[in-house]
Amino acid sequence: MTRALLIVLDSVGIGGAPDAVAYGDAGADTLGHIAEACARRAGDRAGLRAGPLRLPHLAALGIGLAAEGATGRVAPGLAPPGPVLGAYGHAVETARGKDTVSGHWEIAGVPVDFDWGHFPATVPSFPPALTRALIAEADLPGLLGDCHAAGTAIIEELGAEHARTGKPICYTSVDSVFQIAAHEEAFGLDRLYAVCAVARRLCDPYRIGRVIARPFRGDAARGFTRTANRRDYATPPPAPSLLDRAVAAGRPVVSVGKIADIFAHRGTGRAVKAAGNDACLDAALAAFRDLGEGGLVFVNLVDFDTEYGHRRDVPGYAAALERFDARIPEIRARLGPGDLCVVTADHGNDPTFAGTDHTREQVPVLAFGPEVRPGPIGRRATFADLGATLAVHLGLPLAGCGRAWI
C-alpha cells in the first residue's frame, strides 16, 4: 500500500467555470489575474514583495499549463521553466455553488446534488422565526448585524456595541452560512461555541451548509482582530466520502486545519488544528512523516481565502502563493516510493473582482510523487475525479462517482 497527501489551496481558482455567468462571475480568474497584476507592478507592497509573480516550483509542476487548459492562456510567469515534473490538469465543479463545503465534499467524492439554502441580501437577512428561536434558546439579549457583510468590516463596525450589550454579531454572505462573531473575553469563547451549536440545529431546516464561530479580540481604541479559534459547524455529507471509506478500511487518516469541521468530524480520523498556511502545512508534513501505509493526510490552507481573497489583497495573496511555492521542494522531499501528493483548490476568490465573495472557477489539479508519470490529465468533469484517483491509489473502494486518471 502507498500513502497520499491532499493539499487544498483554499480559493486558488484558475479561471471562470463554464457556468460562471450564472453566478455573476464571468471573467473571474484568481491565479491569472494575480499574475497579471503583479506583472504590471500592481502586486507590489513595500516590505512584502515586488515584481512579477514568482512560482517556479508550481510552474514546473504544470500549474501554468493547467490554467491554460481552463482559460486558453498561460498567465505571466507561469510557463514551466523546463520539462514538466508532475501530472497536471483542471477540474470543473458539478455542485450548484461556490462554497467551501461543496468544493471539499466533491473533492472527496460526494458532489452536492441539491440546492443549499441562502439568506437574502436584505436587512434583516435572517427569518424572524430563526432569530427569535436563537435568542430564546441561547439566552441572548438580542443580535447585532442580521445582514450580508464582510467579516472584518462588521466586527470593526459593531465590535464595541457587541462588547457593551453582549449581543453577538450575526451575518451571512452569498454562501450558505450563518456566521456568529463574538469577543473571546467579553462574551466568552465557550459561550460562543455553545451559541453556534444551537444555531447549527436551528439552521438545519433552512439547509444552511455551515454555522461559523468567528471569535475576536481587541477594543474600540486599538481595533478588533479575529483570532485563530474559528470553528465551523457543518452539516454532515449526505453520503460516505473518501475519508469515510479510508477509516472503514482501517487506514490512518489525519485532517489538518478546518478539514474535520468541513466534514462534520465524520471519517476525519485524527484532527489537527493549526492557524495559518505555514502552520497547517507544517502540521500536515509532520503527520505525513509518521503516517502508516495506506494512510491519507488532508489539509486546507485557508489564508489564501480568508486573509487575502475576501479582503481583495493582491500583494498579500501573491506573497502567500510565493511562500507556498517555496515549500514545494520540502513537500517533494517528504514523499517516499509510491507516495502521491495532490494539490488543488475548492473554488475561486479573485482579489481583482467585484465584491468580497467567492468566485465560481475551475481549479488546478497537480499530482506528483516519485512514481507519478508527468504530463497532462486534461479537463476533469468533476472535482470527484480527485477522490476517485486517490481511492485507486490507496486501494480503497470507489464510490461510483468520479473517474480516476491513473
Secondary structure, DSSP 8 states (H G I E B T S, - for coil): ---EEEEEETT---SB-TTGGGGT-TT--HHHHHHHHHHTTTT-BTTTB-SS---HHHHHHTHHHHHHHHHSS--TT-S-SSS--SEEEEE---SS--SHHHHHHHHTT----S------SSSS-S-HHHHHHHHHHTT-S--EEEEE--HHHHHHHHHHHHHHH---EEEE-SSSEEEEEEEIIIIIHHHHHHHHHHHHHHHGGGT--EEEEEEEEEETTTEEEE-S--EEEE---SS--HHHHHHHTT--EEEETTHHHHTTTSS--EEE---SHHHHHHHHHHHHHT--TT-EEEEEETHIIIIIITTT-HHHHHHHHHHHHHTHHHHHHH--TT-EEEEE-SSB--TTSSSSS-B-B-EEEEEE-TT---EEEEEESSTHHHHHHHHHHHT----SSS----
